Amino acid sequence: MNSTNVSAAASPRLVFLVDVDNTLLDTDRVTADLHRFLAAQIGPAEQQFYFELFEQLRHELGYADYLGALQQYRLAHPQHTEIMHVSLYLLNYHFANRLFPGSLDTIEYLKQFGATVILSDGDVVFQPFKIENAGLLEAFDGQALIYIHKELETAAVAERFPADHYVMFDDKLRILDALKKIWGTRVTTVWVRQGHYAHEAKYIDGYAPADLTIDRIADAMQYDAAQFVAAARATKE
């Protein structure tokens, strides 16, 4: 038998699932930029009110909804027409400038081992816009899944992108822990320690460690397919 065919048959079919916010895109910097713009546009007090609405919606929905918070702000202050400038600011924001160093190179690197797919949470309008604006939709060849709670959609993910093994990159240990409990050794969880979710104790404590931990997304290029697969650990009972 041809040795090349043997090697190919022995290699598992891999799918790399990659989060966006604070994994590929420095969303903390985007939010900081918005803080500054809002303070200049509507004042510090109203800026604080907007972000109170923003955090309330995040708690209710489970994801960040920038435009939804603007709608809530408008309902509370219908005469504040200057809020339209905030909408335009978000829609004209150059998200590609906020990609973490090496993000696009990492995507291309992973493609040599298997399919690469965005797996993200978010609203149905602004999140796809943000992903496309950042150049990520093109980088992933249009392969993107955006859910309300992605950790609850593993069956849908597996149906859309069947694989022998998955590798999931995320900055949230909660998400990785949930996926590991569902998929077990079928997934290698990679914790990308970028952004506030990866450094604040309240988002870390109580969750199982990831299979791999890297300080930045570009560090993924230090691993090959075999190393990613071998890193998968069984869940502890």
KASUL-V930444 format. One record per residue. N is the residue number from 0. RES is the residue in one small letter. SS is DSSP state (H for helix, E for strand, C for the rest). NEAR is the number of other ideal C-beta (glycine too) atoms within 10 Angstrom. D_LAST is the distance of its C-alpha to the last C-alpha in whole Angstrom. Layout:
N/RES/SS/NEAR/D_LAST ; N/RES/SS/NEAR/D_LAST
//
This chain:
0/m/C/6/42 ; 1/n/C/7/42 ; 2/s/H/7/40 ; 3/t/H/8/39 ; 4/n/H/9/38 ; 5/v/H/10/36 ; 6/s/H/9/34 ; 7/a/H/9/34 ; 8/a/H/8/32 ; 9/a/H/7/30 ; 10/s/C/15/29 ; 11/p/C/15/26 ; 12/r/C/12/27 ; 13/l/E/19/26 ; 14/v/E/25/26 ; 15/f/E/28/26 ; 16/l/E/24/25 ; 17/v/E/27/27 ; 18/d/C/23/27 ; 19/v/C/27/30 ; 20/d/E/25/31 ; 21/n/C/24/30 ; 22/t/C/27/29 ; 23/l/C/29/32 ; 24/l/E/25/34 ; 25/d/C/20/35 ; 26/t/H/21/35 ; 27/d/H/16/35 ; 28/r/H/14/38 ; 29/v/H/21/39 ; 30/t/H/17/39 ; 31/a/H/11/41 ; 32/d/H/14/43 ; 33/l/H/19/43 ; 34/h/H/15/43 ; 35/r/H/10/47 ; 36/f/H/16/48 ; 37/l/H/22/48 ; 38/a/H/14/49 ; 39/a/H/11/52 ; 40/q/H/15/52 ; 41/i/H/19/52 ; 42/g/C/11/52 ; 43/p/H/11/49 ; 44/a/H/9/49 ; 45/e/H/18/48 ; 46/q/H/19/46 ; 47/q/H/12/44 ; 48/f/H/18/44 ; 49/y/H/23/43 ; 50/f/H/17/40 ; 51/e/H/13/39 ; 52/l/H/18/39 ; 53/f/H/20/37 ; 54/e/H/12/34 ; 55/q/H/12/35 ; 56/l/H/19/34 ; 57/r/H/15/31 ; 58/h/H/8/30 ; 59/e/H/10/31 ; 60/l/H/15/30 ; 61/g/C/16/27 ; 62/y/C/19/29 ; 63/a/C/21/33 ; 64/d/C/21/36 ; 65/y/H/21/39 ; 66/l/H/16/41 ; 67/g/H/19/40 ; 68/a/H/21/40 ; 69/l/H/19/44 ; 70/q/H/14/45 ; 71/q/H/18/44 ; 72/y/H/22/46 ; 73/r/H/16/49 ; 74/l/H/9/48 ; 75/a/H/12/49 ; 76/h/C/15/51 ; 77/p/C/9/53 ; 78/q/C/7/56 ; 79/h/C/14/54 ; 80/t/H/9/55 ; 81/e/H/11/55 ; 82/i/H/19/51 ; 83/m/H/11/52 ; 84/h/H/14/52 ; 85/v/H/23/48 ; 86/s/H/14/48 ; 87/l/H/9/50 ; 88/y/H/14/48 ; 89/l/H/18/45 ; 90/l/H/12/46 ; 91/n/C/8/48 ; 92/y/C/19/46 ; 93/h/C/8/45 ; 94/f/H/20/41 ; 95/a/H/13/42 ; 96/n/H/11/43 ; 97/r/H/18/40 ; 98/l/E/18/38 ; 99/f/C/19/36 ; 100/p/C/11/38 ; 101/g/C/16/37 ; 102/s/H/24/35 ; 103/l/H/19/37 ; 104/d/H/14/37 ; 105/t/H/24/34 ; 106/i/H/20/34 ; 107/e/H/11/36 ; 108/y/H/18/35 ; 109/l/H/23/31 ; 110/k/H/14/34 ; 111/q/C/8/35 ; 112/f/C/19/31 ; 113/g/C/21/30 ; 114/a/E/17/31 ; 115/t/E/23/30 ; 116/v/E/20/30 ; 117/i/E/23/30 ; 118/l/E/28/27 ; 119/s/E/25/28 ; 120/d/E/22/28 ; 121/g/C/23/32 ; 122/d/C/19/35 ; 123/v/C/8/36 ; 124/v/C/11/40 ; 125/f/H/18/39 ; 126/q/H/23/36 ; 127/p/H/16/37 ; 128/f/H/17/41 ; 129/k/H/26/39 ; 130/i/H/24/37 ; 131/e/H/14/40 ; 132/n/H/16/42 ; 133/a/C/23/40 ; 134/g/C/14/41 ; 135/l/H/23/37 ; 136/l/H/17/38 ; 137/e/H/11/40 ; 138/a/H/22/38 ; 139/f/C/21/36 ; 140/d/C/12/38 ; 141/g/C/9/38 ; 142/q/C/15/34 ; 143/a/E/18/33 ; 144/l/E/16/30 ; 145/i/E/17/30 ; 146/y/E/17/28 ; 147/i/C/13/28 ; 148/h/C/12/24 ; 149/k/H/24/23 ; 150/e/H/20/20 ; 151/l/H/12/20 ; 152/e/C/16/23 ; 153/t/H/19/20 ; 154/a/H/9/22 ; 155/a/H/12/25 ; 156/v/H/21/25 ; 157/a/H/15/24 ; 158/e/H/9/27 ; 159/r/H/12/29 ; 160/f/C/19/28 ; 161/p/C/10/26 ; 162/a/C/19/25 ; 163/d/C/12/23 ; 164/h/E/20/21 ; 165/y/E/26/21 ; 166/v/E/27/22 ; 167/m/E/26/21 ; 168/f/E/26/23 ; 169/d/E/29/23 ; 170/d/C/25/24 ; 171/k/C/22/22 ; 172/l/H/22/18 ; 173/r/H/14/17 ; 174/i/H/22/18 ; 175/l/H/28/16 ; 176/d/H/19/13 ; 177/a/H/20/14 ; 178/l/H/24/15 ; 179/k/H/25/12 ; 180/k/H/12/10 ; 181/i/H/14/13 ; 182/w/H/19/14 ; 183/g/H/12/11 ; 184/t/H/13/13 ; 185/r/H/16/16 ; 186/v/E/21/17 ; 187/t/E/27/18 ; 188/t/E/26/17 ; 189/v/E/26/20 ; 190/w/E/25/21 ; 191/v/E/28/25 ; 192/r/C/17/26 ; 193/q/C/22/29 ; 194/g/C/21/30 ; 195/h/H/12/29 ; 196/y/H/21/26 ; 197/a/H/19/25 ; 198/h/C/11/26 ; 199/e/C/10/26 ; 200/a/H/7/24 ; 201/k/H/7/23 ; 202/y/H/16/22 ; 203/i/C/16/19 ; 204/d/C/8/18 ; 205/g/C/10/15 ; 206/y/C/16/13 ; 207/a/C/15/11 ; 208/p/C/14/14 ; 209/a/C/24/16 ; 210/d/C/20/16 ; 211/l/E/22/20 ; 212/t/E/15/22 ; 213/i/E/18/25 ; 214/d/C/11/28 ; 215/r/C/15/30 ; 216/i/H/27/30 ; 217/a/H/17/33 ; 218/d/H/16/30 ; 219/a/H/23/29 ; 220/m/H/14/32 ; 221/q/H/10/31 ; 222/y/C/20/28 ; 223/d/C/12/29 ; 224/a/H/17/27 ; 225/a/H/11/26 ; 226/q/H/11/24 ; 227/f/H/23/23 ; 228/v/H/19/21 ; 229/a/H/12/20 ; 230/a/C/15/18 ; 231/a/C/19/16 ; 232/r/C/16/12 ; 233/a/C/8/9 ; 234/t/C/12/6 ; 235/k/C/7/4 ; 236/e/C/3/0
//
